[in-house]
């Protein structure tokens, strides 16, 4: 980019470039079907495990205090 008088600090992406910045950029095509990349699959798995851990913690707290726990986020 330097030869065009631009750098990463001054570069402005085109609207068509910005449209491609979404979750689809983490997918690959296999047999014409979009499949999440290995990194995205691992991130999804980690997120699911965190959610399961949080549910277990909330269940433990409810059992400990004999009362329902509501989390608002």
PQR file of N, CA, C, O and H, with PARSE charges and radii, in Angstrom:
ATOM      1  N   UNK A   1       0.811  -1.195   0.000 -0.4000 1.5000
ATOM      2  CA  UNK A   1       0.000   0.000   0.000 -0.0000 2.0000
ATOM      3  C   UNK A   1       0.856   1.261   0.000  0.5500 1.7000
ATOM      4  O   UNK A   1       0.419   2.324  -0.442 -0.5500 1.4000
ATOM      5  N   UNK A   2       2.072   1.127   0.498 -0.4000 1.5000
ATOM      6  CA  UNK A   2       2.924   2.312   0.576 -0.0000 2.0000
ATOM      7  C   UNK A   2       3.161   2.907  -0.799  0.5500 1.7000
ATOM      8  O   UNK A   2       3.280   4.125  -0.933 -0.5500 1.4000
ATOM      9  H   UNK A   2       2.426   0.263   0.857  0.4000 1.0000
ATOM     10  N   UNK A   3       3.233   2.063  -1.829 -0.4000 1.5000
ATOM     11  CA  UNK A   3       3.472   2.610  -3.165 -0.0000 2.0000
ATOM     12  C   UNK A   3       2.273   3.404  -3.679  0.5500 1.7000
ATOM     13  O   UNK A   3       2.415   4.173  -4.630 -0.5500 1.4000
ATOM     14  H   UNK A   3       3.137   1.073  -1.721  0.4000 1.0000
ATOM     15  N   UNK A   4       1.115   3.237  -3.082 -0.4000 1.5000
ATOM     16  CA  UNK A   4      -0.066   4.012  -3.453 -0.0000 2.0000
ATOM     17  C   UNK A   4      -0.261   5.221  -2.539  0.5500 1.7000
ATOM     18  O   UNK A   4      -1.276   5.913  -2.615 -0.5500 1.4000
ATOM     19  H   UNK A   4       1.000   2.613  -2.310  0.4000 1.0000
ATOM     20  N   UNK A   5       0.719   5.463  -1.681 -0.4000 1.5000
ATOM     21  CA  UNK A   5       0.627   6.598  -0.768 -0.0000 2.0000
ATOM     22  C   UNK A   5      -0.302   6.348   0.409  0.5500 1.7000
ATOM     23  O   UNK A   5      -0.769   7.292   1.046 -0.5500 1.4000
ATOM     24  H   UNK A   5       1.544   4.901  -1.620  0.4000 1.0000
ATOM     25  N   UNK A   6      -0.575   5.076   0.701 -0.4000 1.5000
ATOM     26  CA  UNK A   6      -1.443   4.737   1.818 -0.0000 2.0000
ATOM     27  C   UNK A   6      -0.720   3.779   2.754  0.5500 1.7000
ATOM     28  O   UNK A   6       0.256   3.128   2.382 -0.5500 1.4000
ATOM     29  H   UNK A   6      -0.196   4.309   0.183  0.4000 1.0000
ATOM     30  N   UNK A   7      -1.225   3.715   3.967 -0.4000 1.5000
ATOM     31  CA  UNK A   7      -0.742   2.745   4.943 -0.0000 2.0000
ATOM     32  C   UNK A   7      -1.952   2.169   5.645  0.5500 1.7000
ATOM     33  O   UNK A   7      -3.083   2.566   5.366 -0.5500 1.4000
ATOM     34  H   UNK A   7      -2.018   4.243   4.269  0.4000 1.0000
ATOM     35  N   UNK A   8      -1.722   1.238   6.552 -0.4000 1.5000
ATOM     36  CA  UNK A   8      -2.850   0.654   7.281 -0.0000 2.0000
ATOM     37  C   UNK A   8      -3.572   1.714   8.117  0.5500 1.7000
ATOM     38  O   UNK A   8      -4.750   1.559   8.440 -0.5500 1.4000
ATOM     39  H   UNK A   8      -0.803   0.916   6.779  0.4000 1.0000
ATOM     40  N   UNK A   9      -2.864   2.786   8.463 -0.4000 1.5000
ATOM     41  CA  UNK A   9      -3.469   3.853   9.264 -0.0000 2.0000
ATOM     42  C   UNK A   9      -4.350   4.769   8.421  0.5500 1.7000
ATOM     43  O   UNK A   9      -5.253   5.415   8.951 -0.5500 1.4000
ATOM     44  H   UNK A   9      -1.907   2.911   8.200  0.4000 1.0000
ATOM     45  N   UNK A  10      -4.097   4.830   7.119 -0.4000 1.5000
ATOM     46  CA  UNK A  10      -4.860   5.751   6.271 -0.0000 2.0000
ATOM     47  C   UNK A  10      -5.783   5.036   5.290  0.5500 1.7000
ATOM     48  O   UNK A  10      -6.592   5.681   4.623 -0.5500 1.4000
ATOM     49  H   UNK A  10      -3.363   4.305   6.689  0.4000 1.0000
ATOM     50  N   UNK A  11      -5.672   3.719   5.194 -0.4000 1.5000
ATOM     51  CA  UNK A  11      -6.477   2.955   4.244 -0.0000 2.0000
ATOM     52  C   UNK A  11      -7.943   2.980   4.643  0.5500 1.7000
ATOM     53  O   UNK A  11      -8.276   2.785   5.812 -0.5500 1.4000
ATOM     54  H   UNK A  11      -5.015   3.195   5.736  0.4000 1.0000
ATOM     55  N   UNK A  12      -8.812   3.217   3.682 -0.4000 1.5000
ATOM     56  CA  UNK A  12     -10.255   3.190   3.904 -0.0000 2.0000
ATOM     57  C   UNK A  12     -10.839   2.058   3.068  0.5500 1.7000
ATOM     58  O   UNK A  12     -10.784   2.109   1.840 -0.5500 1.4000
ATOM     59  H   UNK A  12      -8.541   3.375   2.733  0.4000 1.0000
ATOM     60  N   UNK A  13     -11.401   1.032   3.719 -0.4000 1.5000
ATOM     61  CA  UNK A  13     -11.964  -0.082   2.954 -0.0000 2.0000
ATOM     62  C   UNK A  13     -13.210   0.344   2.195  0.5500 1.7000
ATOM     63  O   UNK A  13     -13.954   1.221   2.633 -0.5500 1.4000
ATOM     64  H   UNK A  13     -11.445   0.991   4.718  0.4000 1.0000
ATOM     65  N   UNK A  14     -13.420  -0.288   1.054 -0.4000 1.5000
ATOM     66  CA  UNK A  14     -14.599  -0.015   0.238 -0.0000 2.0000
ATOM     67  C   UNK A  14     -15.827  -0.656   0.880  0.5500 1.7000
ATOM     68  O   UNK A  14     -15.695  -1.626   1.627 -0.5500 1.4000
ATOM     69  H   UNK A  14     -12.815  -1.000   0.698  0.4000 1.0000
ATOM     70  N   UNK A  15     -17.013  -0.131   0.601 -0.4000 1.5000
ATOM     71  CA  UNK A  15     -18.237  -0.739   1.157 -0.0000 2.0000
ATOM     72  C   UNK A  15     -18.358  -2.223   0.807  0.5500 1.7000
ATOM     73  O   UNK A  15     -18.833  -3.011   1.625 -0.5500 1.4000
ATOM     74  H   UNK A  15     -17.120   0.656  -0.006  0.4000 1.0000
ATOM     75  N   UNK A  16     -17.932  -2.614  -0.400 -0.4000 1.5000
ATOM     76  CA  UNK A  16     -18.009  -4.030  -0.776 -0.0000 2.0000
ATOM     77  C   UNK A  16     -17.084  -4.876   0.088  0.5500 1.7000
ATOM     78  O   UNK A  16     -17.379  -6.041   0.355 -0.5500 1.4000
ATOM     79  H   UNK A  16     -17.547  -1.974  -1.064  0.4000 1.0000
ATOM     80  N   UNK A  17     -15.972  -4.302   0.524 -0.4000 1.5000
ATOM     81  CA  UNK A  17     -15.069  -5.021   1.426 -0.0000 2.0000
ATOM     82  C   UNK A  17     -15.727  -5.198   2.792  0.5500 1.7000
ATOM     83  O   UNK A  17     -15.670  -6.273   3.390 -0.5500 1.4000
ATOM     84  H   UNK A  17     -15.733  -3.356   0.307  0.4000 1.0000
ATOM     85  N   UNK A  18     -16.344  -4.135   3.268 -0.4000 1.5000
ATOM     86  CA  UNK A  18     -16.970  -4.170   4.591 -0.0000 2.0000
ATOM     87  C   UNK A  18     -18.110  -5.183   4.649  0.5500 1.7000
ATOM     88  O   UNK A  18     -18.345  -5.784   5.697 -0.5500 1.4000
ATOM     89  H   UNK A  18     -16.391  -3.262   2.783  0.4000 1.0000
ATOM     90  N   UNK A  19     -18.820  -5.382   3.537 -0.4000 1.5000
ATOM     91  CA  UNK A  19     -19.916  -6.346   3.495 -0.0000 2.0000
ATOM     92  C   UNK A  19     -19.420  -7.768   3.758  0.5500 1.7000
ATOM     93  O   UNK A  19     -20.167  -8.611   4.256 -0.5500 1.4000
ATOM     94  H   UNK A  19     -18.629  -4.894   2.685  0.4000 1.0000
ATOM     95  N   UNK A  20     -18.160  -8.025   3.421 -0.4000 1.5000
ATOM     96  CA  UNK A  20     -17.609  -9.366   3.589 -0.0000 2.0000
ATOM     97  C   UNK A  20     -17.119  -9.633   5.007  0.5500 1.7000
ATOM     98  O   UNK A  20     -16.780 -10.771   5.330 -0.5500 1.4000
ATOM     99  H   UNK A  20     -17.554  -7.341   3.016  0.4000 1.0000
ATOM    100  N   UNK A  21     -17.072  -8.621   5.854 -0.4000 1.5000
ATOM    101  CA  UNK A  21     -16.661  -8.800   7.242 -0.0000 2.0000
ATOM    102  C   UNK A  21     -17.874  -9.215   8.067  0.5500 1.7000
ATOM    103  O   UNK A  21     -18.547  -8.375   8.664 -0.5500 1.4000
ATOM    104  H   UNK A  21     -17.348  -7.696   5.591  0.4000 1.0000
ATOM    105  N   UNK A  22     -18.143 -10.508   8.095 -0.4000 1.5000
ATOM    106  CA  UNK A  22     -19.241 -11.066   8.863 -0.0000 2.0000
ATOM    107  C   UNK A  22     -18.882 -12.501   9.228  0.5500 1.7000
ATOM    108  O   UNK A  22     -17.777 -12.956   8.930 -0.5500 1.4000
ATOM    109  H   UNK A  22     -17.597 -11.190   7.611  0.4000 1.0000
ATOM    110  N   UNK A  23     -19.776 -13.200   9.854 -0.4000 1.5000
ATOM    111  CA  UNK A  23     -19.455 -14.556  10.314 -0.0000 2.0000
ATOM    112  C   UNK A  23     -19.175 -15.509   9.163  0.5500 1.7000
ATOM    113  O   UNK A  23     -18.513 -16.527   9.368 -0.5500 1.4000
ATOM    114  H   UNK A  23     -20.673 -12.831  10.097  0.4000 1.0000
ATOM    115  N   UNK A  24     -19.655 -15.215   7.964 -0.4000 1.5000
ATOM    116  CA  UNK A  24     -19.417 -16.095   6.818 -0.0000 2.0000
ATOM    117  C   UNK A  24     -17.930 -16.178   6.472  0.5500 1.7000
ATOM    118  O   UNK A  24     -17.497 -17.146   5.847 -0.5500 1.4000
ATOM    119  H   UNK A  24     -20.192 -14.389   7.798  0.4000 1.0000
ATOM    120  N   UNK A  25     -17.152 -15.187   6.864 -0.4000 1.5000
ATOM    121  CA  UNK A  25     -15.733 -15.228   6.528 -0.0000 2.0000
ATOM    122  C   UNK A  25     -15.001 -16.318   7.309  0.5500 1.7000
ATOM    123  O   UNK A  25     -13.851 -16.628   7.000 -0.5500 1.4000
ATOM    124  H   UNK A  25     -17.504 -14.400   7.372  0.4000 1.0000
ATOM    125  N   UNK A  26     -15.643 -16.894   8.302 -0.4000 1.5000
ATOM    126  CA  UNK A  26     -15.046 -17.977   9.069 -0.0000 2.0000
ATOM    127  C   UNK A  26     -15.501 -19.348   8.573  0.5500 1.7000
ATOM    128  O   UNK A  26     -15.142 -20.371   9.156 -0.5500 1.4000
ATOM    129  H   UNK A  26     -16.577 -16.642   8.554  0.4000 1.0000
ATOM    130  N   UNK A  27     -16.282 -19.371   7.509 -0.4000 1.5000
ATOM    131  CA  UNK A  27     -16.806 -20.613   6.979 -0.0000 2.0000
ATOM    132  C   UNK A  27     -16.022 -21.037   5.743  0.5500 1.7000
ATOM    133  O   UNK A  27     -15.454 -20.200   5.042 -0.5500 1.4000
ATOM    134  H   UNK A  27     -16.574 -18.540   7.035  0.4000 1.0000
ATOM    135  N   UNK A  28     -15.997 -22.317   5.485 -0.4000 1.5000
ATOM    136  CA  UNK A  28     -15.388 -22.843   4.276 -0.0000 2.0000
ATOM    137  C   UNK A  28     -16.450 -23.628   3.523  0.5500 1.7000
ATOM    138  O   UNK A  28     -17.442 -24.065   4.107 -0.5500 1.4000
ATOM    139  H   UNK A  28     -16.459 -22.997   6.055  0.4000 1.0000
ATOM    140  N   UNK A  29     -16.244 -23.800   2.257 -0.4000 1.5000
ATOM    141  CA  UNK A  29     -17.203 -24.552   1.440 -0.0000 2.0000
ATOM    142  C   UNK A  29     -16.708 -25.979   1.278  0.5500 1.7000
ATOM    143  O   UNK A  29     -15.568 -26.209   0.874 -0.5500 1.4000
ATOM    144  H   UNK A  29     -15.438 -23.446   1.782  0.4000 1.0000
ATOM    145  N   UNK A  30     -17.568 -26.933   1.592 -0.4000 1.5000
ATOM    146  CA  UNK A  30     -17.264 -28.346   1.389 -0.0000 2.0000
ATOM    147  C   UNK A  30     -18.462 -28.960   0.683  0.5500 1.7000
ATOM    148  O   UNK A  30     -19.552 -29.038   1.250 -0.5500 1.4000
ATOM    149  H   UNK A  30     -18.494 -26.747   1.920  0.4000 1.0000
ATOM    150  N   UNK A  31     -18.264 -29.384  -0.522 -0.4000 1.5000
ATOM    151  CA  UNK A  31     -19.368 -29.976  -1.284 -0.0000 2.0000
ATOM    152  C   UNK A  31     -20.483 -28.982  -1.536  0.5500 1.7000
ATOM    153  O   UNK A  31     -21.650 -29.368  -1.604 -0.5500 1.4000
ATOM    154  H   UNK A  31     -17.378 -29.321  -0.982  0.4000 1.0000
ATOM    155  N   UNK A  32     -20.143 -27.702  -1.677 -0.4000 1.5000
ATOM    156  CA  UNK A  32     -21.147 -26.675  -1.938 -0.0000 2.0000
ATOM    157  C   UNK A  32     -21.899 -26.219  -0.705  0.5500 1.7000
ATOM    158  O   UNK A  32     -22.815 -25.403  -0.806 -0.5500 1.4000
ATOM    159  H   UNK A  32     -19.195 -27.389  -1.622  0.4000 1.0000
ATOM    160  N   UNK A  33     -21.526 -26.738   0.467 -0.4000 1.5000
ATOM    161  CA  UNK A  33     -22.208 -26.383   1.713 -0.0000 2.0000
ATOM    162  C   UNK A  33     -21.232 -25.620   2.605  0.5500 1.7000
ATOM    163  O   UNK A  33     -20.083 -26.034   2.765 -0.5500 1.4000
ATOM    164  H   UNK A  33     -20.782 -27.401   0.549  0.4000 1.0000
ATOM    165  N   UNK A  34     -21.679 -24.522   3.180 -0.4000 1.5000
ATOM    166  CA  UNK A  34     -20.830 -23.759   4.092 -0.0000 2.0000
ATOM    167  C   UNK A  34     -20.664 -24.522   5.399  0.5500 1.7000
ATOM    168  O   UNK A  34     -21.633 -24.994   5.994 -0.5500 1.4000
ATOM    169  H   UNK A  34     -22.612 -24.186   3.050  0.4000 1.0000
ATOM    170  N   UNK A  35     -19.418 -24.628   5.826 -0.4000 1.5000
ATOM    171  CA  UNK A  35     -19.091 -25.326   7.064 -0.0000 2.0000
ATOM    172  C   UNK A  35     -18.212 -24.401   7.892  0.5500 1.7000
ATOM    173  O   UNK A  35     -17.260 -23.831   7.359 -0.5500 1.4000
ATOM    174  H   UNK A  35     -18.631 -24.244   5.343  0.4000 1.0000
ATOM    175  N   UNK A  36     -18.502 -24.234   9.183 -0.4000 1.5000
ATOM    176  CA  UNK A  36     -17.627 -23.382  10.002 -0.0000 2.0000
ATOM    177  C   UNK A  36     -16.195 -23.895   9.981  0.5500 1.7000
ATOM    178  O   UNK A  36     -15.960 -25.103   9.960 -0.5500 1.4000
ATOM    179  H   UNK A  36     -19.276 -24.697   9.616  0.4000 1.0000
ATOM    180  N   UNK A  37     -15.243 -22.973   9.988 -0.4000 1.5000
ATOM    181  CA  UNK A  37     -13.832 -23.352  10.008 -0.0000 2.0000
ATOM    182  C   UNK A  37     -13.514 -24.061  11.318  0.5500 1.7000
ATOM    183  O   UNK A  37     -14.299 -24.022  12.265 -0.5500 1.4000
ATOM    184  H   UNK A  37     -15.434 -21.992  10.005  0.4000 1.0000
ATOM    185  N   UNK A  38     -12.360 -24.706  11.359 -0.4000 1.5000
ATOM    186  CA  UNK A  38     -11.932 -25.399  12.568 -0.0000 2.0000
ATOM    187  C   UNK A  38     -11.856 -24.435  13.742  0.5500 1.7000
ATOM    188  O   UNK A  38     -12.289 -24.762  14.847 -0.5500 1.4000
ATOM    189  H   UNK A  38     -11.723 -24.738  10.589  0.4000 1.0000
ATOM    190  N   UNK A  39     -11.301 -23.235  13.506 -0.4000 1.5000
ATOM    191  CA  UNK A  39     -11.192 -22.236  14.569 -0.0000 2.0000
ATOM    192  C   UNK A  39     -12.570 -21.821  15.069  0.5500 1.7000
ATOM    193  O   UNK A  39     -12.774 -21.658  16.272 -0.5500 1.4000
ATOM    194  H   UNK A  39     -10.949 -22.968  12.608  0.4000 1.0000
ATOM    195  N   UNK A  40     -13.527 -21.649  14.136 -0.4000 1.5000
ATOM    196  CA  UNK A  40     -14.878 -21.254  14.534 -0.0000 2.0000
ATOM    197  C   UNK A  40     -15.560 -22.382  15.288  0.5500 1.7000
ATOM    198  O   UNK A  40     -16.280 -22.133  16.255 -0.5500 1.4000
ATOM    199  H   UNK A  40     -13.361 -21.782  13.159  0.4000 1.0000
ATOM    200  N   UNK A  41     -15.343 -23.621  14.859 -0.4000 1.5000
ATOM    201  CA  UNK A  41     -15.922 -24.763  15.561 -0.0000 2.0000
ATOM    202  C   UNK A  41     -15.383 -24.838  16.985  0.5500 1.7000
ATOM    203  O   UNK A  41     -16.133 -25.094  17.927 -0.5500 1.4000
ATOM    204  H   UNK A  41     -14.758 -23.823  14.073  0.4000 1.0000
ATOM    205  N   UNK A  42     -14.080 -24.614  17.136 -0.4000 1.5000
ATOM    206  CA  UNK A  42     -13.477 -24.640  18.466 -0.0000 2.0000
ATOM    207  C   UNK A  42     -14.012 -23.507  19.338  0.5500 1.7000
ATOM    208  O   UNK A  42     -14.269 -23.700  20.526 -0.5500 1.4000
ATOM    209  H   UNK A  42     -13.471 -24.405  16.371  0.4000 1.0000
ATOM    210  N   UNK A  43     -14.178 -22.325  18.743 -0.4000 1.5000
ATOM    211  CA  UNK A  43     -14.725 -21.187  19.494 -0.0000 2.0000
ATOM    212  C   UNK A  43     -16.160 -21.476  19.919  0.5500 1.7000
ATOM    213  O   UNK A  43     -16.552 -21.161  21.043 -0.5500 1.4000
ATOM    214  H   UNK A  43     -13.969 -22.169  17.778  0.4000 1.0000
ATOM    215  N   UNK A  44     -16.939 -22.070  19.029 -0.4000 1.5000
ATOM    216  CA  UNK A  44     -18.323 -22.418  19.359 -0.0000 2.0000
ATOM    217  C   UNK A  44     -18.367 -23.443  20.494  0.5500 1.7000
ATOM    218  O   UNK A  44     -19.187 -23.338  21.406 -0.5500 1.4000
ATOM    219  H   UNK A  44     -16.621 -22.325  18.116  0.4000 1.0000
ATOM    220  N   UNK A  45     -17.475 -24.436  20.427 -0.4000 1.5000
ATOM    221  CA  UNK A  45     -17.421 -25.471  21.462 -0.0000 2.0000
ATOM    222  C   UNK A  45     -17.054 -24.863  22.809  0.5500 1.7000
ATOM    223  O   UNK A  45     -17.657 -25.195  23.829 -0.5500 1.4000
ATOM    224  H   UNK A  45     -16.809 -24.522  19.686  0.4000 1.0000
ATOM    225  N   UNK A  46     -16.064 -23.971  22.813 -0.4000 1.5000
ATOM    226  CA  UNK A  46     -15.645 -23.321  24.061 -0.0000 2.0000
ATOM    227  C   UNK A  46     -16.791 -22.495  24.640  0.5500 1.7000
ATOM    228  O   UNK A  46     -17.006 -22.491  25.852 -0.5500 1.4000
ATOM    229  H   UNK A  46     -15.574 -23.701  21.985  0.4000 1.0000
ATOM    230  N   UNK A  47     -17.522 -21.799  23.778 -0.4000 1.5000
ATOM    231  CA  UNK A  47     -18.653 -20.989  24.237 -0.0000 2.0000
ATOM    232  C   UNK A  47     -19.741 -21.869  24.841  0.5500 1.7000
ATOM    233  O   UNK A  47     -20.325 -21.523  25.868 -0.5500 1.4000
ATOM    234  H   UNK A  47     -17.347 -21.802  22.793  0.4000 1.0000
ATOM    235  N   UNK A  48     -20.014 -23.004  24.207 -0.4000 1.5000
ATOM    236  CA  UNK A  48     -21.017 -23.923  24.732 -0.0000 2.0000
ATOM    237  C   UNK A  48     -20.593 -24.489  26.084  0.5500 1.7000
ATOM    238  O   UNK A  48     -21.415 -24.633  26.989 -0.5500 1.4000
ATOM    239  H   UNK A  48     -19.540 -23.286  23.372  0.4000 1.0000
ATOM    240  N   UNK A  49     -19.308 -24.809  26.218 -0.4000 1.5000
ATOM    241  CA  UNK A  49     -18.813 -25.329  27.491 -0.0000 2.0000
ATOM    242  C   UNK A  49     -18.901 -24.274  28.592  0.5500 1.7000
ATOM    243  O   UNK A  49     -19.244 -24.594  29.730 -0.5500 1.4000
ATOM    244  H   UNK A  49     -18.640 -24.693  25.483  0.4000 1.0000
ATOM    245  N   UNK A  50     -18.594 -23.025  28.263 -0.4000 1.5000
ATOM    246  CA  UNK A  50     -18.724 -21.943  29.250 -0.0000 2.0000
ATOM    247  C   UNK A  50     -20.171 -21.783  29.688  0.5500 1.7000
ATOM    248  O   UNK A  50     -20.454 -21.579  30.868 -0.5500 1.4000
ATOM    249  H   UNK A  50     -18.315 -22.766  27.338  0.4000 1.0000
ATOM    250  N   UNK A  51     -21.082 -21.878  28.731 -0.4000 1.5000
ATOM    251  CA  UNK A  51     -22.504 -21.748  29.046 -0.0000 2.0000
ATOM    252  C   UNK A  51     -22.955 -22.894  29.951  0.5500 1.7000
ATOM    253  O   UNK A  51     -23.698 -22.677  30.908 -0.5500 1.4000
ATOM    254  H   UNK A  51     -20.852 -22.043  27.772  0.4000 1.0000
ATOM    255  N   UNK A  52     -22.503 -24.112  29.649 -0.4000 1.5000
ATOM    256  CA  UNK A  52     -22.854 -25.258  30.482 -0.0000 2.0000
ATOM    257  C   UNK A  52     -22.290 -25.085  31.897  0.5500 1.7000
ATOM    258  O   UNK A  52     -22.963 -25.400  32.878 -0.5500 1.4000
ATOM    259  H   UNK A  52     -21.899 -24.288  28.872  0.4000 1.0000
ATOM    260  N   UNK A  53     -21.062 -24.586  31.996 -0.4000 1.5000
ATOM    261  CA  UNK A  53     -20.459 -24.341  33.308 -0.0000 2.0000
ATOM    262  C   UNK A  53     -21.270 -23.311  34.094  0.5500 1.7000
ATOM    263  O   UNK A  53     -21.501 -23.482  35.291 -0.5500 1.4000
ATOM    264  H   UNK A  53     -20.516 -24.330  31.198  0.4000 1.0000
ATOM    265  N   UNK A  54     -21.700 -22.246  33.422 -0.4000 1.5000
ATOM    266  CA  UNK A  54     -22.470 -21.194  34.096 -0.0000 2.0000
ATOM    267  C   UNK A  54     -23.813 -21.743  34.563  0.5500 1.7000
ATOM    268  O   UNK A  54     -24.268 -21.417  35.660 -0.5500 1.4000
ATOM    269  H   UNK A  54     -21.512 -22.108  32.449  0.4000 1.0000
ATOM    270  N   UNK A  55     -24.441 -22.565  33.750 -0.4000 1.5000
ATOM    271  CA  UNK A  55     -25.718 -23.166  34.146 -0.0000 2.0000
ATOM    272  C   UNK A  55     -25.524 -24.041  35.382  0.5500 1.7000
ATOM    273  O   UNK A  55     -26.348 -24.021  36.296 -0.5500 1.4000
ATOM    274  H   UNK A  55     -24.071 -22.830  32.859  0.4000 1.0000
ATOM    275  N   UNK A  56     -24.447 -24.802  35.409 -0.4000 1.5000
ATOM    276  CA  UNK A  56     -24.165 -25.648  36.569 -0.0000 2.0000
ATOM    277  C   UNK A  56     -23.938 -24.804  37.815  0.5500 1.7000
ATOM    278  O   UNK A  56     -24.428 -25.143  38.892 -0.5500 1.4000
ATOM    279  H   UNK A  56     -23.778 -24.819  34.667  0.4000 1.0000
ATOM    280  N   UNK A  57     -23.205 -23.715  37.677 -0.4000 1.5000
ATOM    281  CA  UNK A  57     -22.965 -22.818  38.817 -0.0000 2.0000
ATOM    282  C   UNK A  57     -24.283 -22.246  39.323  0.5500 1.7000
ATOM    283  O   UNK A  57     -24.524 -22.213  40.529 -0.5500 1.4000
ATOM    284  H   UNK A  57     -22.808 -23.439  36.802  0.4000 1.0000
ATOM    285  N   UNK A  58     -25.137 -21.796  38.407 -0.4000 1.5000
ATOM    286  CA  UNK A  58     -26.436 -21.235  38.810 -0.0000 2.0000
ATOM    287  C   UNK A  58     -27.301 -22.296  39.505  0.5500 1.7000
ATOM    288  O   UNK A  58     -27.985 -22.007  40.486 -0.5500 1.4000
ATOM    289  H   UNK A  58     -24.941 -21.822  37.427  0.4000 1.0000
ATOM    290  N   UNK A  59     -27.258 -23.512  38.987 -0.4000 1.5000
ATOM    291  CA  UNK A  59     -28.008 -24.589  39.633 -0.0000 2.0000
ATOM    292  C   UNK A  59     -27.482 -24.854  41.040  0.5500 1.7000
ATOM    293  O   UNK A  59     -28.261 -25.086  41.965 -0.5500 1.4000
ATOM    294  H   UNK A  59     -26.702 -23.747  38.190  0.4000 1.0000
ATOM    295  N   UNK A  60     -26.160 -24.819  41.201 -0.4000 1.5000
ATOM    296  CA  UNK A  60     -25.566 -25.021  42.521 -0.0000 2.0000
ATOM    297  C   UNK A  60     -25.969 -23.910  43.489  0.5500 1.7000
ATOM    298  O   UNK A  60     -26.255 -24.172  44.657 -0.5500 1.4000
ATOM    299  H   UNK A  60     -25.527 -24.630  40.450  0.4000 1.0000
ATOM    300  N   UNK A  61     -25.989 -22.676  43.003 -0.4000 1.5000
ATOM    301  CA  UNK A  61     -26.373 -21.537  43.848 -0.0000 2.0000
ATOM    302  C   UNK A  61     -27.845 -21.666  44.249  0.5500 1.7000
ATOM    303  O   UNK A  61     -28.199 -21.441  45.406 -0.5500 1.4000
ATOM    304  H   UNK A  61     -25.757 -22.463  42.054  0.4000 1.0000
ATOM    305  N   UNK A  62     -28.692 -22.024  43.300 -0.4000 1.5000
ATOM    306  CA  UNK A  62     -30.111 -22.218  43.613 -0.0000 2.0000
ATOM    307  C   UNK A  62     -30.288 -23.295  44.673  0.5500 1.7000
ATOM    308  O   UNK A  62     -31.078 -23.136  45.605 -0.5500 1.4000
ATOM    309  H   UNK A  62     -28.405 -22.207  42.359  0.4000 1.0000
ATOM    310  N   UNK A  63     -29.555 -24.384  44.529 -0.4000 1.5000
ATOM    311  CA  UNK A  63     -29.661 -25.472  45.501 -0.0000 2.0000
ATOM    312  C   UNK A  63     -29.149 -25.035  46.869  0.5500 1.7000
ATOM    313  O   UNK A  63     -29.744 -25.368  47.894 -0.5500 1.4000
ATOM    314  H   UNK A  63     -28.914 -24.512  43.772  0.4000 1.0000
ATOM    315  N   UNK A  64     -28.068 -24.303  46.884 -0.4000 1.5000
ATOM    316  CA  UNK A  64     -27.473 -23.840  48.132 -0.0000 2.0000
ATOM    317  C   UNK A  64     -28.413 -22.913  48.895  0.5500 1.7000
ATOM    318  O   UNK A  64     -28.567 -23.040  50.110 -0.5500 1.4000
ATOM    319  H   UNK A  64     -27.585 -24.032  46.051  0.4000 1.0000
ATOM    320  N   UNK A  65     -29.042 -21.977  48.176 -0.4000 1.5000
ATOM    321  CA  UNK A  65     -29.900 -20.986  48.825 -0.0000 2.0000
ATOM    322  C   UNK A  65     -31.383 -21.341  48.756  0.5500 1.7000
ATOM    323  O   UNK A  65     -32.222 -20.579  49.237 -0.5500 1.4000
ATOM    324  H   UNK A  65     -28.917 -21.874  47.189  0.4000 1.0000
ATOM    325  N   UNK A  66     -31.714 -22.485  48.167 -0.4000 1.5000
ATOM    326  CA  UNK A  66     -33.106 -22.926  48.042 -0.0000 2.0000
ATOM    327  C   UNK A  66     -33.988 -21.830  47.438  0.5500 1.7000
ATOM    328  O   UNK A  66     -35.107 -21.599  47.894 -0.5500 1.4000
ATOM    329  H   UNK A  66     -31.032 -23.104  47.776  0.4000 1.0000
ATOM    330  N   UNK A  67     -33.467 -21.162  46.408 -0.4000 1.5000
ATOM    331  CA  UNK A  67     -34.205 -20.083  45.749 -0.0000 2.0000
ATOM    332  C   UNK A  67     -33.728 -19.991  44.303  0.5500 1.7000
ATOM    333  O   UNK A  67     -32.592 -20.343  43.986 -0.5500 1.4000
ATOM    334  H   UNK A  67     -32.557 -21.350  46.038  0.4000 1.0000
ATOM    335  N   UNK A  68     -34.609 -19.517  43.439 -0.4000 1.5000
ATOM    336  CA  UNK A  68     -34.275 -19.362  42.019 -0.0000 2.0000
ATOM    337  C   UNK A  68     -33.318 -18.204  41.813  0.5500 1.7000
ATOM    338  O   UNK A  68     -33.375 -17.196  42.518 -0.5500 1.4000
ATOM    339  H   UNK A  68     -35.532 -19.231  43.696  0.4000 1.0000
ATOM    340  N   UNK A  69     -32.444 -18.363  40.844 -0.4000 1.5000
ATOM    341  CA  UNK A  69     -31.493 -17.319  40.482 -0.0000 2.0000
ATOM    342  C   UNK A  69     -31.825 -16.857  39.072  0.5500 1.7000
ATOM    343  O   UNK A  69     -31.947 -17.669  38.155 -0.5500 1.4000
ATOM    344  H   UNK A  69     -32.398 -19.182  40.272  0.4000 1.0000
ATOM    345  N   UNK A  70     -31.969 -15.549  38.906 -0.4000 1.5000
ATOM    346  CA  UNK A  70     -32.230 -14.995  37.593 -0.0000 2.0000
ATOM    347  C   UNK A  70     -31.085 -14.077  37.220  0.5500 1.7000
ATOM    348  O   UNK A  70     -30.707 -13.183  37.978 -0.5500 1.4000
ATOM    349  H   UNK A  70     -31.870 -14.889  39.651  0.4000 1.0000
ATOM    350  N   UNK A  71     -30.545 -14.313  36.046 -0.4000 1.5000
ATOM    351  CA  UNK A  71     -29.453 -13.490  35.549 -0.0000 2.0000
ATOM    352  C   UNK A  71     -29.975 -12.685  34.361  0.5500 1.7000
ATOM    353  O   UNK A  71     -30.569 -13.229  33.430 -0.5500 1.4000
ATOM    354  H   UNK A  71     -30.852 -15.038  35.430  0.4000 1.0000
ATOM    355  N   UNK A  72     -29.743 -11.408  34.419 -0.4000 1.5000
ATOM    356  CA  UNK A  72     -30.136 -10.509  33.325 -0.0000 2.0000
ATOM    357  C   UNK A  72     -28.862 -10.000  32.682  0.5500 1.7000
ATOM    358  O   UNK A  72     -27.972  -9.486  33.359 -0.5500 1.4000
ATOM    359  H   UNK A  72     -29.261 -10.966  35.175  0.4000 1.0000
ATOM    360  N   UNK A  73     -28.783 -10.147  31.382 -0.4000 1.5000
ATOM    361  CA  UNK A  73     -27.607  -9.637  30.666 -0.0000 2.0000
ATOM    362  C   UNK A  73     -28.003  -8.911  29.436  0.5500 1.7000
ATOM    363  O   UNK A  73     -27.144  -8.414  28.708 -0.5500 1.4000
ATOM    364  H   UNK A  73     -29.506 -10.565  30.832  0.4000 1.0000
TER
END
